Amino acid sequence: MYTTLFNINIYHSYFLDEGERSFFELNGGNNGITPLTEDEKKVLERHYDIADYLTIVPTQETKEKLKNHRLLLRNHAKGIRILNETIQETAEENNVEVTRYSPIITLSETLTFTFYIKVHDAYFENYSKIVEKNQHQLYLLSNKNTTVTNIFETTSEVKKWEEFLLTVKETRKLLLEIEKEKQSKIMLPSLVTIANISTTVLEAIETKIENAVSLSEEEEESIQAINSYIQAAKNKGVIGVLQLQINGANNTDLVEEVLVKNLENQQFDIQKQCLLATPPEFSICIENRATFWRYKKTSENLVMTTKEEKPLTKNGRVEIEKQDVQPQPQEDYYFPNPTPEIIKKEAQSYYSEVFI
């Protein structure tokens, strides 16, 4: 019998918000906007599918781990689910017999699954609140103990994507570790790979960078090689890494030890590894980008810009009146909402352009 080991949900406000009405109140409060009703949310969620913009791809090493431990990966509209082939057991809770499920193959505490989170929508960066592609930074969703980002926890609260951004230093370290694992499993490892860079050497280089100490030519080449590796991954659509370990931090373990019934004496005296009674659910939301909306009417050489940033959404409409833009026009105009195709960055602000 296959039973859920864990479930991953990735949401995106661009597809789930309706104009200025938010699906999730990630920033607290709704700024006086009428919130979406539960029925409206159900309709939006019914049409939501991450396959429209994103895929979660296991590394080759993780594919082998899944196969070797009788685990299956299944895609669904919000993300992925990992199923484990299990044996049904009987345990006791509050003096009541309950059914639990034990893995056919024991899952070691340090068994770790690694997935790349990849986007395939050319305009994803335009409508998403995310670090720019040319920055050597990725996001890490992990239940492992770390000091560099937040723990990806299984709570009822949906986490914000931006809370899991790695520094450039930690991004280099992460991808080096993943590449080293990859090369260690290959019969004939590649001669030209960042895996040849020692972890100790990288740490020494990072210390020099932090202390503004000049690097040697060889050290410069090592850093450039890793940066190029990161950029190549980002150019292929990778925006982050999902990494879950069987024994996680902050009470995010994926299994637990349970006393199950001994069929010989009918006592609950056999300890077995079991999946959690309620499968762990990890949920996160990528926020939509807010931009200034710039309206251009070339026939009158007129350019009007919203006074405030407005959210980009696939659904609904943000109403813009003439008093919302500057300079404020004398006559009334219809101000359409922008599509994500045309966005420009000026200084630290983003502008969506609309020709009217």
Phi and psi in degrees as a GROMACS rama.xvg file:
@    title "Ramachandran Plot"
@    xaxis  label "Phi"
@    yaxis  label "Psi"
@TYPE xy
-94.6924  129.686  TYR-2
-127.246  149.038  THR-3
-67.8706  123.517  THR-4
-84.0285  -48.9089  LEU-5
-159.138  162.999  PHE-6
-132.274  138.933  ASN-7
-118.362  126.888  ILE-8
-117.436  125.586  ASN-9
-118.762  120.712  ILE-10
-107.771  162.666  TYR-11
-141.905  123.736  HIS-12
-63.1269  -27.4014  SER-13
-59.7869  -37.0248  TYR-14
-91.5969  -17.2832  PHE-15
-110.039  -23.7131  LEU-16
-75.2836  159.319  ASP-17
-125.69  97.1723  GLU-18
63.842  -127.887  GLY-19
-89.8012  3.88163  GLU-20
-90.3749  118.371  ARG-21
-89.2568  140.678  SER-22
-73.5111  -43.9264  PHE-23
-116.505  138.52  PHE-24
-91.227  71.6155  GLU-25
-71.2659  -25.2375  LEU-26
-108.269  13.1932  ASN-27
77.8803  125.459  GLY-28
74.1674  167.819  GLY-29
-124.51  16.1315  ASN-30
52.3409  37.4235  ASN-31
79.7799  -1.30806  GLY-32
-82.269  138.118  ILE-33
-62.3421  120.783  THR-34
-69.582  158.082  PRO-35
-67.2666  141.285  LEU-36
-78.6511  164.986  THR-37
-62.6983  -36.3431  GLU-38
-66.7131  -40.0345  ASP-39
-65.4624  -38.4738  GLU-40
-63.1752  -40.2144  LYS-41
-62.1747  -39.251  LYS-42
-65.8226  -46.1638  VAL-43
-63.1313  -42.1055  LEU-44
-67.4631  -31.8586  GLU-45
-65.4223  -28.9767  ARG-46
-97.2702  3.32913  HIS-47
-87.8342  135.784  TYR-48
-151.871  119.17  ASP-49
-63.5691  -19.6959  ILE-50
-61.9125  -16.1848  ALA-51
-66.1143  -22.7549  ASP-52
-144.833  -12.8622  TYR-53
-148.941  150.795  LEU-54
-134.369  151.646  THR-55
-112.536  114.847  ILE-56
-116.846  121.346  VAL-57
-71.9369  146.194  PRO-58
-66.2155  163.056  THR-59
-59.6534  -37.9073  GLN-60
-64.9072  -38.0625  GLU-61
-69.5843  -36.6625  THR-62
-56.6838  -42.6755  LYS-63
-67.5781  -39.5208  GLU-64
-63.2364  -41.6692  LYS-65
-61.6302  -45.7136  LEU-66
-64.4119  -45.152  LYS-67
-69.945  -19.3448  ASN-68
-110.134  16.4853  HIS-69
56.8714  48.9215  ARG-70
-114.797  146.595  LEU-71
-121.772  140.517  LEU-72
-101.444  128.049  LEU-73
-127.383  128.986  ARG-74
-82.7377  147.038  ASN-75
-140.56  177.298  HIS-76
-60.8115  -25.9795  ALA-77
-103.954  -11.1327  LYS-78
167.701  -127.236  GLY-79
-135.682  159.987  ILE-80
-133.411  135.403  ARG-81
-105.798  124.358  ILE-82
-106.753  143.836  LEU-83
-120.619  131.387  ASN-84
-72.4214  125.068  GLU-85
-132.275  168.062  THR-86
-111.536  135.856  ILE-87
-74.9605  131.619  GLN-88
-125.54  163.62  GLU-89
-114.659  126.496  THR-90
-123.081  -179.471  ALA-91
-128.79  130.785  GLU-92
-135.114  122.449  GLU-93
53.073  43.446  ASN-94
65.4511  19.2803  ASN-95
-122.434  134.8  VAL-96
-74.4664  133.36  GLU-97
-131.649  156.457  VAL-98
-91.296  130.127  THR-99
-126.136  166.624  ARG-100
-128.154  126.091  TYR-101
-109.179  132.788  SER-102
-59.4173  138.428  PRO-103
-62.4537  -38.7301  ILE-104
-112.661  123.956  ILE-105
-58.8221  136.879  THR-106
-97.8508  114.87  LEU-107
-65.8158  153.51  SER-108
-57.8602  -34.4504  GLU-109
-95.6767  2.63825  THR-110
-59.4773  123.776  LEU-111
-125.357  135.614  THR-112
-108.596  131.689  PHE-113
-121.938  130.446  THR-114
-130.425  143.52  PHE-115
-91.3936  137.457  TYR-116
-100.591  113.988  ILE-117
-122.161  138.23  LYS-118
-104.216  150.057  VAL-119
-129.205  14.4222  HIS-120
-98.9587  121.263  ASP-121
-60.8391  -23.6982  ALA-122
-102.781  9.91136  TYR-123
-53.8201  -46.395  PHE-124
-65.0442  -28.8669  GLU-125
-66.8283  -39.8519  ASN-126
-103.156  6.41424  TYR-127
-116.102  139.991  SER-128
-81.9506  90.7907  LYS-129
-149.127  154.776  ILE-130
-63.9569  145.444  VAL-131
-68.4921  152.245  GLU-132
-59.8705  -31.7593  LYS-133
-80.0989  -1.41992  ASN-134
-88.9746  136.218  GLN-135
-82.7204  58.1556  HIS-136
-136.164  142.096  GLN-137
-125.593  169.912  LEU-138
-102.267  143.006  TYR-139
-124.321  117.657  LEU-140
-103.572  104.84  LEU-141
-143.123  143.781  SER-142
-97.6772  8.6759  ASN-143
-82.9908  153.572  LYS-144
-66.2049  128.504  ASN-145
-152.166  153.537  THR-146
-105.643  0.384496  THR-147
-102.165  -16.5088  VAL-148
-154.349  176.278  THR-149
-73.5531  153.244  ASN-150
-75.7864  133.002  ILE-151
-79.9965  99.8941  PHE-152
-100.128  160.09  GLU-153
-97.4708  82.5664  THR-154
-120.756  166.783  THR-155
-69.6315  -20.1539  SER-156
-81.1733  130.807  GLU-157
-77.1803  126.006  VAL-158
-78.6713  155.518  LYS-159
-92.4723  131.593  LYS-160
-54.2606  -41.5556  TRP-161
-64.0042  -17.1993  GLU-162
-74.8305  -4.98663  GLU-163
-117.489  24.1206  PHE-164
-78.2184  127.541  LEU-165
-83.7508  156.347  LEU-166
-73.698  167.69  THR-167
-59.7681  -42.6182  VAL-168
-58.9085  -48.2827  LYS-169
-73.4037  -27.1802  GLU-170
-65.398  -43.4508  THR-171
-60.5501  -44.2475  ARG-172
-62.4849  -43.8626  LYS-173
-62.2162  -49.7945  LEU-174
-69.3034  -29.3714  LEU-175
-65.2043  -42.58  LEU-176
-62.5561  -43.5909  GLU-177
-64.781  -41.4125  ILE-178
-67.7672  -36.6169  GLU-179
-64.3064  -40.9411  LYS-180
-63.5996  -40.9233  GLU-181
-60.8655  -48.9931  LYS-182
-67.5162  -30.0679  GLN-183
-68.2633  -20.6495  SER-184
-95.4826  -5.56639  LYS-185
-92.01  133.945  ILE-186
-59.7667  -44.9582  MET-187
-120.968  86.9895  LEU-188
-56.7576  149.055  PRO-189
-65.6314  139.749  SER-190
-76.8284  -26.2778  LEU-191
-113.645  98.1691  VAL-192
-159.376  153.577  THR-193
-67.9208  -14.4018  ILE-194
-63.1571  -18.4918  ALA-195
-73.1141  -12.8684  ASN-196
-81.6289  124.951  ILE-197
-67.5927  140.396  SER-198
-60.4545  -38.7482  THR-199
-64.1455  -41.2906  THR-200
-63.7051  -42.9192  VAL-201
-61.5491  -42.2282  LEU-202
-60.8562  -39.9196  GLU-203
-66.3622  -39.1438  ALA-204
-64.8312  -44.0358  ILE-205
-62.0921  -37.3289  GLU-206
-63.0659  -41.9139  THR-207
-62.087  -43.0497  LYS-208
-62.7753  -43.3452  ILE-209
-63.1273  -31.717  GLU-210
-99.4205  13.9636  ASN-211
55.0462  38.5436  ALA-212
-95.8358  136.163  VAL-213
-62.1782  142.118  SER-214
-94.7323  151.545  LEU-215
-72.9797  167.826  SER-216
-60.5852  -40.4442  GLU-217
-65.7425  -39.0101  GLU-218
-67.3258  -39.8305  GLU-219
-60.2841  -40.5779  GLU-220
-65.486  -37.8752  GLU-221
-64.659  -47.116  SER-222
-64.3661  -41.1438  ILE-223
-63.5008  -37.12  GLN-224
-64.0532  -43.9612  ALA-225
-69.4865  -41.4672  ILE-226
-60.9459  -39.6697  ASN-227
-66.2881  -35.9138  SER-228
-64.3845  -43.6084  TYR-229
-62.6434  -46.0037  ILE-230
-64.0902  -37.3459  GLN-231
-63.7354  -40.5204  ALA-232
-64.059  -42.921  ALA-233
-67.0875  -35.3096  LYS-234
-65.5668  -24.1789  ASN-235
-87.1782  2.26826  LYS-236
103.805  -2.67706  GLY-237
-70.578  124.961  VAL-238
-115.118  -16.0247  ILE-239
-167.432  175.617  GLY-240
-127.719  134.112  VAL-241
-105.179  123.824  LEU-242
-138.192  109.705  GLN-243
-119.035  135.132  LEU-244
-111.132  148.347  GLN-245
-56.5843  -47.953  ILE-246
-98.943  108.166  ASN-247
-103.013  172.193  GLY-248
-87.0155  165.541  ALA-249
52.5849  43.1638  ASN-250
61.53  41.4022  ASN-251
-113.645  29.4109  THR-252
-61.6633  149.694  ASP-253
-97.6461  -12.3446  LEU-254
-138.876  172.367  VAL-255
-151.313  158.848  GLU-256
-86.7009  131.752  GLU-257
-133.431  141.136  VAL-258
-83.8268  120.551  LEU-259
-114.657  168.425  VAL-260
-71.988  132.818  LYS-261
-88.9897  115.057  ASN-262
-67.7321  -19.0747  LEU-263
-76.6387  -41.9086  GLU-264
-115.952  1.00666  ASN-265
63.0516  20.6909  GLN-266
-101.766  155.867  GLN-267
-93.158  76.3819  PHE-268
-130.383  14.5956  ASP-269
-110.146  122.066  ILE-270
-88.606  128.009  GLN-271
-136.279  149.875  LYS-272
-75.3247  127.101  GLN-273
-129.286  153.072  CYS-274
-68.2913  156.72  LEU-275
-64.3895  145.248  LEU-276
-58.6278  -40.135  ALA-277
-109.52  114.82  THR-278
-55.9649  134.462  PRO-279
-60.6562  135.118  PRO-280
-120.598  113.434  GLU-281
-102.239  123.048  PHE-282
-129.891  138.69  SER-283
-145.821  152.644  ILE-284
-128.099  127.783  CYS-285
-85.6697  124.058  ILE-286
-79.8286  149.954  GLU-287
-79.1389  150.945  ASN-288
-77.9639  141.895  ARG-289
-105.703  136.213  ALA-290
-134.205  161.58  THR-291
-78.639  136.949  PHE-292
-100.199  120.362  TRP-293
-109.415  116.873  ARG-294
-101.623  129.773  TYR-295
-120.913  127.138  LYS-296
-119.042  94.6938  LYS-297
-64.4415  -30.1628  THR-298
-64.2019  -24.7417  SER-299
-113.916  8.19942  GLU-300
51.7216  44.4729  ASN-301
-112.911  131.67  LEU-302
-128.986  120.366  VAL-303
-123.814  136.176  MET-304
-126.622  138.065  THR-305
-61.1619  145.12  THR-306
-72.5413  -25.7722  LYS-307
-126.937  157.33  GLU-308
-69.5407  145.177  GLU-309
-124.799  146.798  LYS-310
-76.4177  143.013  PRO-311
-90.6834  127.092  LEU-312
-139.283  150.715  THR-313
-77.8687  -31.1536  LYS-314
-109.073  155.028  ASN-315
73.3413  -170.688  GLY-316
-148.323  138.091  ARG-317
-95.1437  119.777  VAL-318
-77.509  126.483  GLU-319
-117.275  122.7  ILE-320
-103.429  167.422  GLU-321
-65.3305  -25.1244  LYS-322
-76.5461  -7.90827  GLN-323
-86.4459  -8.97287  ASP-324
-118.203  161.247  VAL-325
-136.5  139.66  GLN-326
-66.6235  147.889  PRO-327
-75.4592  125.365  GLN-328
-75.3654  158.885  PRO-329
-74.2552  -43.5378  GLN-330
-96.0224  169.32  GLU-331
-84.3984  141.72  ASP-332
-128.56  154.552  TYR-333
-91.5055  122.173  TYR-334
-105.626  98.4959  PHE-335
-70.3533  153.304  PRO-336
-76.1693  141.483  ASN-337
-73.8619  155.266  PRO-338
-93.5952  165.49  THR-339
-79.1315  0.76422  PRO-340
-66.598  -41.0447  GLU-341
-110.222  105.238  ILE-342
-135.63  136.084  ILE-343
-124.905  142.653  LYS-344
-104.984  126.504  LYS-345
-129.016  121.143  GLU-346
58.0356  -121.926  ALA-347
-108.662  13.35  GLN-348
-111.402  151.477  SER-349
-110.327  140.328  TYR-350
-126.69  131.516  TYR-351
-99.3198  130.344  SER-352
-104.681  136.103  GLU-353
-133.514  129.282  VAL-354
-97.3839  127.179  PHE-355
